[in-house]
Amino acid sequence: MESSHQARKIIERLLLLILLGLLGWAGFWQWHSPLIQQLSLHTQEPVQITILTTPAMFVSYNPSIRQAQVRVLTEKKSPKDLSQRVRKLLESENISSPSVKFFEPAQTQREIFWEDFKKSLSGWRYNPLLAMRAFGAYISAWHNRRTNLSPAEFILLATEMTELEPNDFTVSLPQKVTKRKTDVSPTLPPSAADKAPLTIQDRPIIVEVLNASGRKGLALELTQYLREQNDKGLLRVDVLQYDNYFTLQETSWLEDYSGRQVQLKQLGSAIGITGEVRVGNTPNVICDTRIILGKDFKMPL
């Protein structure tokens, strides 16, 4: 009985030492890591993360409003080339390298990595193995020096990401035709005007609805629904026109031409489109956004 009591006291002391060690470790990184300070204090200064896929992606996350912007590089450099250039590119933008983190995933094809990321972001609550797989991918990258994110930074960043949905990300694709060299610059956070709720905007969002699902009459059905919601004051949306898209699409998305990303996120949630908001490559003088209805679209109840 006495030996059992002593063993229990030893275990309690070990657990206390482990807890104190974890608290000291967390305090050290809280003091020394600008990224952890930005995330824990929810500052308006964006967190910059470079994803070394092919082509590379630059993620700018604003902790204060929990919105992220993703910009894709035009040049298709290999991750190895980019990892050698990333510090020079950051220095050219006068950004201190410790505050800007990079991560090179095992899967460096941008499309595949981005789809896997969205799948994990949407499904980890129902399938915890997706979260474990993401953690394993980080451990592999950290062990092989393919990231400068510390374990503490990764844990806090992953915890922050669990609060997001795919439509919290705005993706800006490169121009199809460009002749000048494009340098890396951090994406700016959404402006203060974008933080205003949709219902108090001076002007409703002008929308064009395009049917890419192959189902006849779907664009008209959504147009009537949106106009009814606008008449009731539930959404500030003005559907300018509806038509068919030039090709069939598997998934639905919103294409932004106005920069009103927060309002478009609200609109997407209202009609059940939870994918990322894409940024149009060319200005559109007709509408603020296009709603492309893919085969996965279902009319809101």
N, C-alpha and C positions, 0 to 999 in steps of 0.2 A: 504493500500500500504506500509506504514511504518512497520507494523508488519510483512509483507511478506519479506521485506528487512532484518529485524533483524533475522528472522528465517533462511534466507539464509546464513547470516554471521555466525550464530551459527553452522550450518551444515558444512560450510567451515572450521571453526576452529576445529570441531570434526574430520573431515577427515584429517586435517593437523596433529592433535595429533596422530591419528591412524597410519598415514604414518611415523611419527617420531618414534613412538613406534616400528613399524615393522623394521625400519632401525636400531634402537638400538638393537633389538632382534637379527637381522641378524649379526650385528657387534659383539655382545657378543659371539655367536656361532662360528663366523669366528675366533675369538681370542682363544677360549677355546677348540674347537673340532679339534683334529688331522685329523679326517676323512674328515671334511669339507675343511681343508687346503690342504689335498692331492688331493681332487677332484677339488677344485677351481684353484689350481696351476698346475694341470695335471702333478704331479710328477711321477717319475718312480717307486717309492716305492708302492708296491701293497696294495690295500685295502682288508682286510681280513674280511669275513662275514661267520659266522657259521649258517647254516639253520638246525634247530633241527627237521628234519623229521626222519622217521625210514626206512632205516638207514640214518644217518646224512650226510649232504653235506657241504663241505668246499669250499667256493668261493673265489678266488683270482683275483681281478680286477686291471689291470694296466691302470691308467688314461691316461698315456702318449701315448699309442698306442691303447687304447680302445679295449683291448682283455681281455677275462675272462677265467679262468681255473676252472673247477669244479671237485673236488675229492670226491668220495663216500666212506664212512667208510665201513670196512668189517663187523664190529660187528653190530648186529641189536638191539641196545639198545633203550629203549623207550625214547621219548623226555624228560620225567620227570627225568629219570636217567642221561641223557646227560646234562640237564640244571644244575644239581648239580655237574657234573664232569667238565663242560666246563672251568671254571676258573682254576681248578687244572691242566688241560691239557695245557692251555695257559701258565700258570706259569712254567710248566715243559719245555716249549719251549723258556723261557726267553722273552716272549712277554708281554708288558704292557697291561693289560686288557682293559683300556679305548680305545686303538687304535684298538681293535678287537671286532667287534659287533656280536651279535647273534639275531636271529629271529626265533620264533616258530610259524609256521602258524597254522590256525585252522585245515587244512587238513594235517595230518602228514604222510600219505603214500607217499613215495618219488616219485613213478612213476606218481601218480595222480597230485601231486603238480607240478612236473617238466613239465608235459604236459600242465597244466593250465597256467604255467608261459610262456611257449613258445607261447601258443595261444594268451595270452595277449600282449606279445612282438610283435608278428606279426600283430595282428589285431586291436590294440588300435587306430590307425590312421583312420580306417574305422568304428570302433565302440567305441566311447568315453566311453560308459558304462563300458567297460573292465577296463579302467583306474580308473573310480570311484569305481569299485568293489575292485581293488587292494588297493586303498586308504582306503576304508572301512575296509579291512582286517588288514591294519596296525593300524588303530585307535583302533580296537578291541584288537589287540595284545598289543598295548601300554597301553590301559586302564587296561588290565588284567596282566600287568607286564610280558609279554611273549617276550619282546624285550628290549634291552638297546639302540636302535636307537632313538635319539631325533627327534621330528617333523621336525626341521630344517635339520638334517642329512638325514632323509627319503626323504624330498622334493628334496634336491640337488641330492641324489643318484638316485631317480626316474627320475629326469630330465636327468641325465647322461645315464640312461638305455634306454631312448627314442631314443638315437642315435644308439643303437645296434640292430642287427638282431640275430636270433638263431644261425647262423653259426659263430658268433663272440665268441661263447662259445665252449671250448674244454672240453669234459667230460671224466674223467678217472674212469672207473669202477674197483671195487676190483678184486683181483685174485680169481679164483674159489676155489682153494685149498691153504690153508695156515695154518701152525701150530704154527707160532710164533705170539705173541701179537703185534698188530699194534698200534703205538701211533699216535697222531695227530700232523702233522707238516704242516706249511703253504706251499702252492704250490708256486713254484718259478715263476716269470714272464718269458715270452718268452725271449730267449737270443737275443743278438744284431744281430746274423746272421739271425734270423727269420724275422727281420724287412726289410731285403733286398727285393726288388721287384722280382717277379718271373722271369721276362725276362732277368735278368743279373746273374742268378745263373750259376755256373760253370758246374753243371750237371743237366740235366732235371729230373723231378720227374718220377720215375719208377712206373708204374701203372698196376694193375690187375683189369679187369672189370668182374664182376659177375652178371649174370642175375637172379634176384629173383622175376621177375614180372609175369612170366608165358607166356609172349609174345615171340614167336619164333623169333630169329634173332636180338633181341634188343642189346645184348652185342656186336655182330659183327658190328651193325650199329653205335653204339657209338665209338667203336674202330676205325672204318674208319674215323669218324668225328674228333676224337682227333689227329689221325695221319695227317690228312689234315691241322688241325690248327697248328700242330708242324712244318710241312713243310713250311707253310706260315710265321712262326715266331711269330704267335699270342699267342701260348702257348708253354711252354717248358716241354713237356710231352712225355714220351716214354712208349707206351703200350706194356708191355711184353707179356701178354697173356689174353685171355678171355675165359669164361666158364660159366656154370650154377651154381647158388648157391644151397645149399643142401635143402633149404626150400623156400617157397613163403613168401614174405614180403610185408606189406602194404605200408611202407615208404622207401625212399632211404636214404643212408648215406655214408659218407666217413670214412674209418677206417685207422687211422694213425699209422705207425710203425717207422717213421723217426724223428718226432718232428718238422717238417717244417710246423707249423700250419698256419702261415700267407699265405704261398704259397698254402696250401690246401684250405684255405678259398677262395682264388682267383680262384682256379680250380673249387670249388663247385659253386661259383657264375657264372662262365663261362658256366657251363652245367645245371644250374637251380636247383641244390641241395642246399637248404638253411637251412637244419637241422644242428644240432651241429656236430662237428667233434669228432668222438669217438676214444679213444686211445686203441690200441690192447693190449690184456692181455699178449701175448707172442711175443718175437722178431720174425721178418719175414726177412729172408736173401734174399728172392726172390724179393720183391718189397718194395717201400716206403709207398705205400698206396693201399688200395682196394676200388673200387667204387662198392657198392652194389645197384643195380637198383631194386627198389620196384615197386609195382603196380601204384604208383603215378607219376612215372618218365615219362617226355615228352622230346622228342629230342629237343635240341636247334634249333632255326631257323637259 
